[in-house]
């Protein structure tokens, strides 16, 4: 791969990481909205009294998985910062190695051979670090996917309970709809990130 190819690959990798970070913002916003929705639903359920008795514990579940999603997303954001740094290190190592290879074409000096070996080992080490962060990111995304499956289950349950809340049924039904919508957006953002990660992994092979 030429230096121009490497530069182009570096740009593509940074775009992928930027897309991941952007999708994380979407996940975090939706998770925070879910937390706010749980608080609003709790107020409505209290006003509804006994007619929304079954809805009250549901608001606690909404709070729990939204808080967990927020926590997981923040951890992923920190990993994404590492992804930026390590991606840059990979590019620099590759570029340095290419320079050494160019030099080796005009000189067989032992120092160049030594630097080539050192550079090659450093590049392998850095790529492994990047692959490790990518694998760790995937495990967090899997956690959020599980949380969203729970959210979808809760949305179905809350819709049933909302139907029994009399005059407050419509307000609580909107909570169920919001949970479904938020879970769908988060799952879509996770799916996009998994695709970006697969592209990153492919670029490192």
Residue frames relative to the residue before (quaternion, step in Angstrom):
aa qw qx qy qz dx dy dz
X 1.0000 0.0000 0.0000 0.0000 0.00 0.00 0.00
X 0.3800 -0.7341 0.5142 0.2286 3.61 -0.80 0.99
X 0.6764 -0.4805 0.3557 0.4301 3.53 -1.30 0.24
X 0.6199 0.5367 -0.3403 0.4603 3.59 1.08 -0.71
X 0.6353 0.5203 -0.3199 0.4726 3.57 1.04 -0.81
X 0.6565 0.5149 -0.3062 0.4584 3.56 0.97 -0.89
X 0.6390 0.5242 -0.3253 0.4594 3.57 1.00 -0.83
X 0.6525 0.5065 -0.3062 0.4732 3.56 1.00 -0.86
X 0.6446 0.5190 -0.3113 0.4671 3.57 1.03 -0.83
X 0.6199 0.5487 -0.3302 0.4535 3.56 1.07 -0.81
X 0.6455 0.5139 -0.3162 0.4683 3.57 0.96 -0.89
X 0.6596 0.5109 -0.3090 0.4566 3.58 0.91 -0.91
X 0.6544 0.5158 -0.3125 0.4560 3.58 0.98 -0.83
X 0.6712 0.4892 -0.3030 0.4673 3.57 0.96 -0.85
X 0.6061 0.5382 -0.3493 0.4700 3.58 1.11 -0.66
X 0.6429 0.5221 -0.3185 0.4612 3.57 1.00 -0.83
X 0.6594 0.4926 -0.3089 0.4766 3.57 0.94 -0.89
X 0.6316 0.5277 -0.3292 0.4629 3.59 1.01 -0.80
X 0.6366 0.5214 -0.3225 0.4678 3.59 1.02 -0.77
X 0.6231 0.5378 -0.3298 0.4623 3.57 1.04 -0.81
X 0.6673 0.4987 -0.2948 0.4681 3.58 0.90 -0.96
X 0.6380 0.5297 -0.3208 0.4576 3.59 1.00 -0.84
X 0.6629 0.4948 -0.2969 0.4771 3.57 0.97 -0.85
X 0.6099 0.5478 -0.3484 0.4545 3.58 1.11 -0.65
X 0.6069 0.5477 -0.3468 0.4598 3.58 1.09 -0.70
X 0.6299 0.5311 -0.3211 0.4670 3.57 1.04 -0.84
X 0.6589 0.5122 -0.3014 0.4611 3.57 0.92 -0.94
X 0.6743 0.5060 -0.2957 0.4492 3.57 0.91 -0.96
X 0.6424 0.5234 -0.3182 0.4606 3.58 0.98 -0.86
X 0.6834 0.4825 -0.2882 0.4659 3.58 0.88 -0.93
X 0.6346 0.5242 -0.3291 0.4628 3.60 1.04 -0.77
X 0.6534 0.4979 -0.3091 0.4792 3.59 1.00 -0.79
X 0.6315 0.5229 -0.3260 0.4707 3.58 1.06 -0.74
X 0.6172 0.5373 -0.3370 0.4656 3.57 1.09 -0.71
X 0.6386 0.5271 -0.3186 0.4614 3.55 1.01 -0.85
X 0.6560 0.4966 -0.2974 0.4843 3.58 1.01 -0.86
X 0.6282 0.5415 -0.3238 0.4553 3.57 1.04 -0.79
X 0.6254 0.5412 -0.3303 0.4548 3.58 1.03 -0.81
X 0.6579 0.5055 -0.3072 0.4662 3.57 0.98 -0.85
X 0.6628 0.4959 -0.3058 0.4704 3.59 0.95 -0.86
X 0.6465 0.5227 -0.3132 0.4591 3.57 1.01 -0.85
X 0.6203 0.5504 -0.3384 0.4447 3.55 1.07 -0.74
X 0.6376 0.5221 -0.3157 0.4704 3.58 1.03 -0.82
X 0.6631 0.4983 -0.3010 0.4705 3.58 0.93 -0.94
X 0.6524 0.5240 -0.3123 0.4498 3.58 0.97 -0.90
X 0.6343 0.5221 -0.3236 0.4694 3.59 1.05 -0.73
X 0.6539 0.5064 -0.3048 0.4724 3.57 1.01 -0.84
X 0.6670 0.5176 -0.2962 0.4466 3.56 1.06 -0.80
X 0.3163 -0.7923 0.4719 0.2224 3.57 1.23 -0.44
X 0.8535 -0.1289 0.0977 0.4954 3.56 -1.06 -0.81
X 0.6057 0.5849 -0.3627 0.3994 3.60 1.10 -0.62
X 0.7466 0.3070 -0.1935 0.5576 3.60 1.25 -0.42
X 0.2000 0.8292 -0.5017 0.1442 3.55 1.22 0.52
X 0.6994 0.4813 -0.2688 0.4549 3.59 0.96 -0.89
X 0.6216 0.5640 -0.3395 0.4246 3.55 1.25 -0.36
X 0.5614 0.6563 -0.3791 0.3322 3.60 1.11 -0.63
X 0.6963 0.4443 -0.3092 0.4713 3.66 0.77 -0.83
X 0.5669 0.5993 -0.3817 0.4169 3.58 1.19 -0.52
X 0.6275 0.5390 -0.3399 0.4474 3.58 1.02 -0.78
X 0.6167 0.5365 -0.3458 0.4608 3.59 1.11 -0.63
X 0.6406 0.5193 -0.3163 0.4690 3.56 1.04 -0.81
X 0.6206 0.5377 -0.3370 0.4606 3.58 1.03 -0.83
X 0.6421 0.5294 -0.3071 0.4617 3.55 0.97 -0.93
X 0.6748 0.5258 -0.2969 0.4243 3.55 0.86 -1.00
X 0.7470 0.3958 -0.2550 0.4693 3.60 0.69 -0.99
X 0.6106 0.5261 -0.3733 0.4594 3.62 1.11 -0.48
X 0.6385 0.5143 -0.3197 0.4750 3.59 1.02 -0.79
X 0.6516 0.5127 -0.3058 0.4680 3.56 1.01 -0.86
X 0.6489 0.5110 -0.3139 0.4683 3.58 1.01 -0.80
X 0.6222 0.5300 -0.3307 0.4718 3.59 1.03 -0.80
X 0.6605 0.5103 -0.3021 0.4605 3.58 0.90 -0.94
X 0.6757 0.4953 -0.2916 0.4616 3.58 0.87 -0.97
X 0.6569 0.5222 -0.3071 0.4488 3.58 0.98 -0.88
X 0.6418 0.5145 -0.3241 0.4672 3.58 1.01 -0.76
X 0.6247 0.5221 -0.3325 0.4760 3.58 1.07 -0.73
X 0.6446 0.5149 -0.3150 0.4693 3.56 1.02 -0.82
X 0.6146 0.5572 -0.3456 0.4386 3.60 1.02 -0.77
X 0.6381 0.5134 -0.3183 0.4775 3.57 1.05 -0.78
X 0.6461 0.5126 -0.3115 0.4720 3.57 1.02 -0.80
X 0.6247 0.5487 -0.3369 0.4418 3.57 1.07 -0.73
X 0.6012 0.5416 -0.3519 0.4706 3.58 1.12 -0.65
X 0.6347 0.5108 -0.3175 0.4852 3.57 1.04 -0.80
X 0.6162 0.5652 -0.3357 0.4338 3.54 1.06 -0.81
X 0.6226 0.5323 -0.3264 0.4718 3.57 1.03 -0.83
X 0.7012 0.4921 -0.2711 0.4389 3.56 0.77 -1.10
X 0.7024 0.4592 -0.2761 0.4686 3.57 0.85 -0.95
X 0.5993 0.5515 -0.3601 0.4551 3.60 1.08 -0.69
X 0.6477 0.5082 -0.3081 0.4767 3.56 1.02 -0.84
X 0.6391 0.5293 -0.3215 0.4560 3.59 1.00 -0.82
X 0.6271 0.5330 -0.3308 0.4618 3.58 1.04 -0.80
X 0.6517 0.5171 -0.3086 0.4611 3.56 0.95 -0.92
X 0.6696 0.5042 -0.2999 0.4555 3.58 0.91 -0.92
X 0.6439 0.5159 -0.3154 0.4688 3.57 1.00 -0.83
X 0.6571 0.5108 -0.3043 0.4634 3.55 0.97 -0.91
X 0.6581 0.5166 -0.3035 0.4561 3.54 0.97 -0.89
X 0.6521 0.5124 -0.3083 0.4659 3.57 0.98 -0.89
X 0.6436 0.5261 -0.3109 0.4607 3.55 1.01 -0.86
X 0.6424 0.5234 -0.3195 0.4595 3.56 1.02 -0.80
X 0.6218 0.5332 -0.3291 0.4699 3.58 1.06 -0.79
X 0.6586 0.5086 -0.3034 0.4642 3.56 0.97 -0.89
X 0.6376 0.5269 -0.3225 0.4603 3.57 1.00 -0.80
X 0.6270 0.5293 -0.3254 0.4698 3.57 1.09 -0.77
X 0.6557 0.5155 -0.3026 0.4613 3.55 1.01 -0.91
X 0.6462 0.5546 -0.3133 0.4202 3.56 1.01 -0.86
X 0.5924 0.5802 -0.3621 0.4258 3.57 1.20 -0.46
X 0.7531 0.3642 -0.1875 0.5148 3.56 1.20 -0.57
X 0.7932 0.1509 -0.0893 0.5831 3.58 1.25 -0.19
X 0.2329 -0.7671 0.5795 0.1463 3.57 -1.07 0.75
X 0.1928 0.8117 -0.5227 0.1755 3.56 1.18 0.64
X 0.5592 -0.6400 0.4219 0.3158 3.58 -0.98 0.91
X 0.6076 0.5763 -0.3544 0.4160 3.57 1.06 -0.75
X 0.6440 0.5175 -0.3209 0.4631 3.57 1.04 -0.78
X 0.6411 0.5238 -0.3164 0.4632 3.59 0.98 -0.86
X 0.6440 0.5217 -0.3136 0.4635 3.54 1.01 -0.87
X 0.6718 0.4924 -0.2950 0.4682 3.58 0.90 -0.92
X 0.6093 0.5536 -0.3499 0.4469 3.58 1.07 -0.67
X 0.6608 0.4974 -0.3039 0.4729 3.56 0.97 -0.88
X 0.6568 0.5081 -0.3032 0.4675 3.58 0.94 -0.94
X 0.6642 0.5120 -0.2936 0.4587 3.57 0.94 -0.95
X 0.6448 0.5291 -0.3146 0.4532 3.56 0.99 -0.85
X 0.6574 0.5025 -0.2989 0.4754 3.58 0.98 -0.86
X 0.6525 0.5163 -0.3065 0.4623 3.57 1.01 -0.85
X 0.6401 0.5225 -0.3206 0.4632 3.56 1.03 -0.79
X 0.6447 0.5152 -0.3122 0.4706 3.58 0.95 -0.88
X 0.6503 0.5250 -0.3029 0.4581 3.56 0.99 -0.91
X 0.6871 0.4867 -0.2823 0.4596 3.58 0.90 -0.94
X 0.6343 0.5190 -0.3278 0.4700 3.58 1.02 -0.78
X 0.6323 0.5222 -0.3299 0.4676 3.60 1.03 -0.75
X 0.6184 0.5332 -0.3387 0.4676 3.58 1.07 -0.75
X 0.6604 0.5067 -0.2996 0.4662 3.55 0.96 -0.91
X 0.6532 0.5090 -0.3094 0.4674 3.58 0.97 -0.84
X 0.6210 0.5461 -0.3293 0.4558 3.58 1.11 -0.72
X 0.6599 0.4941 -0.3014 0.4790 3.58 0.97 -0.90
X 0.6290 0.5394 -0.3265 0.4547 3.57 1.02 -0.83
X 0.6570 0.5058 -0.3034 0.4696 3.59 0.96 -0.90
X 0.6459 0.5193 -0.3084 0.4669 3.57 1.04 -0.85
X 0.6145 0.5442 -0.3320 0.4648 3.57 1.06 -0.80
X 0.6532 0.5318 -0.3101 0.4409 3.56 0.91 -0.94
X 0.6490 0.5183 -0.3269 0.4508 3.58 0.96 -0.82
X 0.6422 0.5063 -0.3200 0.4784 3.59 1.08 -0.72
X 0.6342 0.5228 -0.3326 0.4624 3.57 1.02 -0.77
X 0.6193 0.5348 -0.3356 0.4668 3.57 1.07 -0.72
X 0.6179 0.5427 -0.3358 0.4592 3.59 1.07 -0.77
X 0.6765 0.4820 -0.2977 0.4706 3.58 0.90 -0.91
X 0.6029 0.5524 -0.3573 0.4514 3.59 1.05 -0.70
X 0.6398 0.5165 -0.3136 0.4749 3.59 1.02 -0.83
X 0.6417 0.5259 -0.3154 0.4607 3.57 1.02 -0.87
X 0.6705 0.4951 -0.2988 0.4647 3.58 1.03 -0.78
X 0.5920 0.5355 -0.3699 0.4752 3.59 1.12 -0.53
X 0.6254 0.5160 -0.3232 0.4880 3.57 1.09 -0.75
X 0.6319 0.5428 -0.3245 0.4480 3.57 1.02 -0.86
X 0.6629 0.5032 -0.3072 0.4615 3.58 0.95 -0.86
X 0.6269 0.5226 -0.3302 0.4742 3.57 1.06 -0.73
X 0.6583 0.5069 -0.2992 0.4692 3.55 0.97 -0.91
X 0.6124 0.5589 -0.3469 0.4385 3.59 1.05 -0.76
X 0.6523 0.5037 -0.3048 0.4775 3.59 1.00 -0.87
X 0.6665 0.5061 -0.2936 0.4621 3.56 0.92 -0.96
X 0.6804 0.4961 -0.2932 0.4528 3.56 0.91 -0.94
X 0.6044 0.5566 -0.3560 0.4452 3.58 1.12 -0.64
X 0.6351 0.5177 -0.3158 0.4785 3.57 1.06 -0.78
X 0.6831 0.4802 -0.2842 0.4712 3.57 0.89 -0.94
X 0.6300 0.5509 -0.3344 0.4333 3.59 1.02 -0.76
X 0.6254 0.5641 -0.3346 0.4227 3.56 1.07 -0.73
X 0.6962 0.4546 -0.2641 0.4888 3.59 1.24 -0.39
X 0.5618 0.6578 -0.3543 0.3551 3.59 1.31 0.04
X 0.5129 -0.6874 0.4102 0.3100 3.59 1.16 0.46
X 0.8501 -0.0844 0.0842 0.5130 3.56 -0.90 -0.99
X 0.6676 0.4838 -0.2972 0.4816 3.59 1.24 -0.36
X 0.3768 0.7697 -0.4513 0.2490 3.55 1.32 -0.04
X 0.6732 0.5123 -0.3060 0.4368 3.60 0.88 -0.95
X 0.6470 0.5241 -0.3164 0.4545 3.60 0.98 -0.86
X 0.7047 0.4493 -0.2624 0.4824 3.56 0.92 -0.92
X 0.5869 0.5666 -0.3627 0.4505 3.57 1.18 -0.58
X 0.6304 0.5363 -0.3303 0.4537 3.57 1.08 -0.75
X 0.5806 0.5643 -0.3643 0.4602 3.58 1.20 -0.59
X 0.6490 0.5198 -0.3036 0.4652 3.57 0.94 -0.92
X 0.6562 0.5111 -0.3060 0.4632 3.55 0.97 -0.89
X 0.6529 0.5176 -0.3189 0.4518 3.57 0.99 -0.84
X 0.6238 0.5380 -0.3374 0.4556 3.58 0.99 -0.84
X 0.6526 0.5200 -0.3066 0.4580 3.57 0.93 -0.95
X 0.6792 0.5015 -0.2814 0.4561 3.57 0.93 -0.96
X 0.6652 0.5038 -0.2988 0.4631 3.56 0.96 -0.92
X 0.6442 0.5217 -0.3172 0.4607 3.57 0.98 -0.86
X 0.6384 0.5308 -0.3176 0.4580 3.57 1.04 -0.82
X 0.6657 0.4996 -0.2992 0.4666 3.61 0.95 -0.89
X 0.6591 0.5060 -0.3065 0.4643 3.57 0.96 -0.88
X 0.6539 0.5078 -0.3138 0.4649 3.59 0.94 -0.86
X 0.6350 0.5267 -0.3225 0.4640 3.58 1.05 -0.77
X 0.6539 0.5089 -0.3032 0.4706 3.59 1.02 -0.87
X 0.6336 0.5186 -0.3203 0.4764 3.58 1.05 -0.78
X 0.6407 0.5316 -0.3178 0.4537 3.57 0.97 -0.89
X 0.6478 0.5104 -0.3117 0.4718 3.58 0.99 -0.85
X 0.6651 0.5093 -0.3031 0.4543 3.57 0.98 -0.84
X 0.6190 0.5341 -0.3415 0.4636 3.57 1.03 -0.74
X 0.6302 0.5227 -0.3257 0.4728 3.59 1.05 -0.77
X 0.6537 0.5088 -0.3127 0.4648 3.58 0.96 -0.89
X 0.6443 0.5223 -0.3146 0.4616 3.57 1.00 -0.83
X 0.6417 0.5172 -0.3232 0.4651 3.58 0.98 -0.80
X 0.6341 0.5169 -0.3205 0.4775 3.57 1.08 -0.75
X 0.6382 0.5221 -0.3186 0.4675 3.58 1.01 -0.83
X 0.6569 0.5106 -0.3107 0.4596 3.55 0.92 -0.94
X 0.6506 0.5237 -0.3146 0.4512 3.57 0.97 -0.84
X 0.6522 0.5276 -0.3086 0.4483 3.58 1.06 -0.76
X 0.6779 0.5007 -0.2839 0.4573 3.58 1.18 -0.49
X 0.5563 0.6290 -0.3903 0.3775 3.60 1.22 -0.22
